[in-house]
């Protein structure tokens, strides 16, 4: 497993080494048993229990950006992060599939032309995978012809934008698609 550092609120708790995210998206705390034994387990467990009782207010949208262009990934990530979204990036469909085993985003932004696995292949795979079939997809591509657009619609893509996109258009499409999928 990959152990990630925890935020400042939890890092002060003795005996907590970090956290990991399971395949279903749930967060699991990783305990440092040796630290707990050295520092008094009852105090540490009381602190952990208190933190777990606090309500979470994380309604942040998570968006995965899949594009082989590092520039597109960075520009799009910055735009989304400025608009209070969590962003995961992948360089192609194979990279995205690996990451989708760890975390399931609320929305996918896909390019079509990528090495190893293109956007159409990734979208087809997602639509035939039970855990991924309901994730809304917006394709952002330089392929703006009707042939590509029709193929995307057949695969269940919600929106189809050409490159370069206007930031306001992308954000409007993201919010609209998220609202539609929440219904």
N, C-alpha and C positions, 0 to 999 in steps of 0.2 A: 504494500500500500504506500501511498504518498502521504506523508505527514506534513500538514501545512501549519504555519504559525497561526496563532489565534490573536484576536484583537487585544487592545490594551486592557479592557475590562476583565477578560478571562486570563490573560497572561500573568496577572498578579496572584492567581489562585495556585497555591502550592500543590504539586502533584499532577498538574495538567501539562503534558508535553506538547500537545497540539491537537489537531483535528484532521479528519479525512472525510471525503465525500464518497458515499457508496453509489453504486450503479443506479439506484432508484432515486438519487438526489438527496437522501437524508444525510445529515451531518452527524458524525460520531466522534466523541471526545476520545483522545488517546491519553491514557493515564501513565504517569511515571511512578511505578510502584515503589521503586527504591527511594525516591524523593518523599513519597507519602509515608513510608516507614520511618525515614529520618525525621520528618517534620511533624509527625503526629497526624495520623490518618483521619481522626474524627473531625479535626478542625477543617482539613481540606475537603472532606466529604460534605460538611455543613456548608462550606462556601460554594461548592459545586451545586448542591441541592438548591441553594438560594438563587443562583444564577439560572438554573433550569426552570424555576418557578416564574421568572420574569417573562412577561409576554413579548413576543417578537413582533416587530412592526416592519419587516422587510418585504415590501411589496414591489421591490425593484424588478423591472423587466430585464431578463437575460436574453441577449441576442448573439447568435453565432454568425460571424462574417467569414464566408468561405470564398477566397479569391487567391489566385496564384501571384497576383501583383502585391508586393509588400507595400507599395505606395497606396493602393486602394484600401488595403487592410488598415493601414495607419490612419489615413484621412477619415475613413468611415468610423473607425473605432473612436477617434477623438470627437467626432460629431455626436455619436451616440452617448459617450461618456459625459460630454457637456450637457446632455439632456437627461442625465441621471439614470442611465441604463448600464447594466453590467455587460461587458463585451468579452466574448471568447473568439479567438481567430483560428483559422485553419488555412493551410496553403493549397489544399486540394481535397477531393472527396475522400481519399483514403485517410488523410490526416483528420478530417471531420468525423469519419466513422469511428476512429480510435477514441476521439474525445467524447463522442456521443455515448460511449460505454460508461463514462464517468459522470457526465452531467447532461441533462436534457434541457435545452434552452426553450424559452417561450416563443422564439421566432428565429427563422434562418434567412440570411441574405446570401444568395448563391450567384456565382458567376457560372457561365456555361463552359467556356473553353479553359480547361485546366489539365495538367498532366495527371497520369495514373488513373484518376476517376473524375470525369467531368460532371458538371452540374445536373445534367439530365440523368446520368447513372445514379448519382447520389439521391436525387429526388425520387426516382423509381424505387430505389432500395428503401428509402424512408417510408414511402407509401405502402410497402409490403411488409413492414416491420411493426408489430403491434404497439410497442412503446413509443414509436416515432411517427406513426401515421397521422397524428392530429396536429403536428407542429406546422404552423403556417409558414409558407415559403414565399419570399419575394425574390425574383431573379433580377439581377442587375448586370447587364451585358452589353457588349458592343454589337451583338447580333440582334438587330431590331426588325428583321424581316418577318413577314407573316408566317412562314414555314416554322421558324423557331418559336415564335409566340404561340402558335397553335399547338405545337408539341408540348410546350410548357403547360398550357391550359389542360391538355389531356392528362398530364401527370399530377394535376391538382395544385399547380402553382397559383397563388392568390393574386399576385400583381407581377407585372413585367415592365421593368424600367430600362431605358437605354443609358449607356455611358456616353458622356459624363452626365451624371444626374444633378438635379438641383437639390440642395440640402433640404429646403422647405418641402419639396415634393416627396422626398424619401421619408421624412419625419411624418408627414401627413398620411402617407401610405402605411407606415408602420402602425401608427395609432389607430387608423381605420381598420386594418386587418386584425389587430389585437382586440378591438372592440367587437368586431364581427365574430371572432372565435370564442369570445367570452359568453356569447348568447347561447 
